[in-house]
Every structure is written in C-alpha cells, then in structure tokens.
Amino acid sequence: MLINEMVIDENNMGFIPSLGTSFQLNSTAKRIVELIKEGKTKEDIVKILSEESGEDWRKVYIDVEDFFIKLKVYGLIQ
C-alpha cells in the first residue's frame, strides 16, 4: 500500500516519494494515516477516533469511510 510510504511534515503535508505527490491533510486525516500505518483496521480506527474525540461512533464511521474512499480513488490503499 502506497499509504505506508507517506511522510507527513509539521504542516500536515503528506508526501509519497515514489509518486512525487503531496496531499494537504487535516488533523483527523493525519491521525487516520498514522493509524493505518500502525496496521489498524477501519473498525479499530473508528473506535479510536470516537474515543479520542468523544464523538458518536456513527458520525466518525461516516467520516472515516469517506476518507477511505478517497484513499482508494487516489490509489493509496486497495
């Protein structure tokens, strides 16, 4: 998965060296990428983000699902 190559700088810019492509990430997207790189499943990520933010897991699930779809569109995950 190309997402594992992503390097995120202090300005939340994610860079994939093999593609030469950069992405601007917000703090939630950055956290999701970190959790993916740790090997967490989508369900794990929803639970963790829900606990960290105090948001209802259903709202978090919608946001995480949307982000995963975007990652697939960009070819960063399968």
Contacts in CASP RR format, 6 or more apart in sequence:
PFRMAT RR
TARGET T0000
AUTHOR 0000-0000-0000
METHOD contacts of the structure
MODEL  1
MLINEMVIDENNMGFIPSLGTSFQLNSTAKRIVELIKEGKTKEDIVKILS
EESGEDWRKVYIDVEDFFIKLKVYGLIQ
1 36 0 8 1.000
1 76 0 8 1.000
1 77 0 8 1.000
1 78 0 8 1.000
2 16 0 8 1.000
2 18 0 8 1.000
2 19 0 8 1.000
2 75 0 8 1.000
2 76 0 8 1.000
2 77 0 8 1.000
3 33 0 8 1.000
3 36 0 8 1.000
3 37 0 8 1.000
3 71 0 8 1.000
3 76 0 8 1.000
3 77 0 8 1.000
4 36 0 8 1.000
4 37 0 8 1.000
5 16 0 8 1.000
5 17 0 8 1.000
5 18 0 8 1.000
6 14 0 8 1.000
6 15 0 8 1.000
6 16 0 8 1.000
6 23 0 8 1.000
6 33 0 8 1.000
6 37 0 8 1.000
6 76 0 8 1.000
7 14 0 8 1.000
7 15 0 8 1.000
7 16 0 8 1.000
7 17 0 8 1.000
8 14 0 8 1.000
8 15 0 8 1.000
8 25 0 8 1.000
8 30 0 8 1.000
8 33 0 8 1.000
8 34 0 8 1.000
9 15 0 8 1.000
12 24 0 8 1.000
12 25 0 8 1.000
12 26 0 8 1.000
12 27 0 8 1.000
12 29 0 8 1.000
12 30 0 8 1.000
13 22 0 8 1.000
13 23 0 8 1.000
13 24 0 8 1.000
13 25 0 8 1.000
14 22 0 8 1.000
14 23 0 8 1.000
14 24 0 8 1.000
14 25 0 8 1.000
14 33 0 8 1.000
15 21 0 8 1.000
15 22 0 8 1.000
15 23 0 8 1.000
16 22 0 8 1.000
16 23 0 8 1.000
16 76 0 8 1.000
23 74 0 8 1.000
25 33 0 8 1.000
28 49 0 8 1.000
28 63 0 8 1.000
28 67 0 8 1.000
29 67 0 8 1.000
31 49 0 8 1.000
31 52 0 8 1.000
32 45 0 8 1.000
32 49 0 8 1.000
32 64 0 8 1.000
32 67 0 8 1.000
35 44 0 8 1.000
35 45 0 8 1.000
35 48 0 8 1.000
36 45 0 8 1.000
36 77 0 8 1.000
40 48 0 8 1.000
42 64 0 8 1.000
42 65 0 8 1.000
42 68 0 8 1.000
45 64 0 8 1.000
46 57 0 8 1.000
46 60 0 8 1.000
46 61 0 8 1.000
46 64 0 8 1.000
47 57 0 8 1.000
49 55 0 8 1.000
49 60 0 8 1.000
49 63 0 8 1.000
49 64 0 8 1.000
50 56 0 8 1.000
50 57 0 8 1.000
50 60 0 8 1.000
53 60 0 8 1.000
68 77 0 8 1.000
71 77 0 8 1.000
72 78 0 8 1.000
END
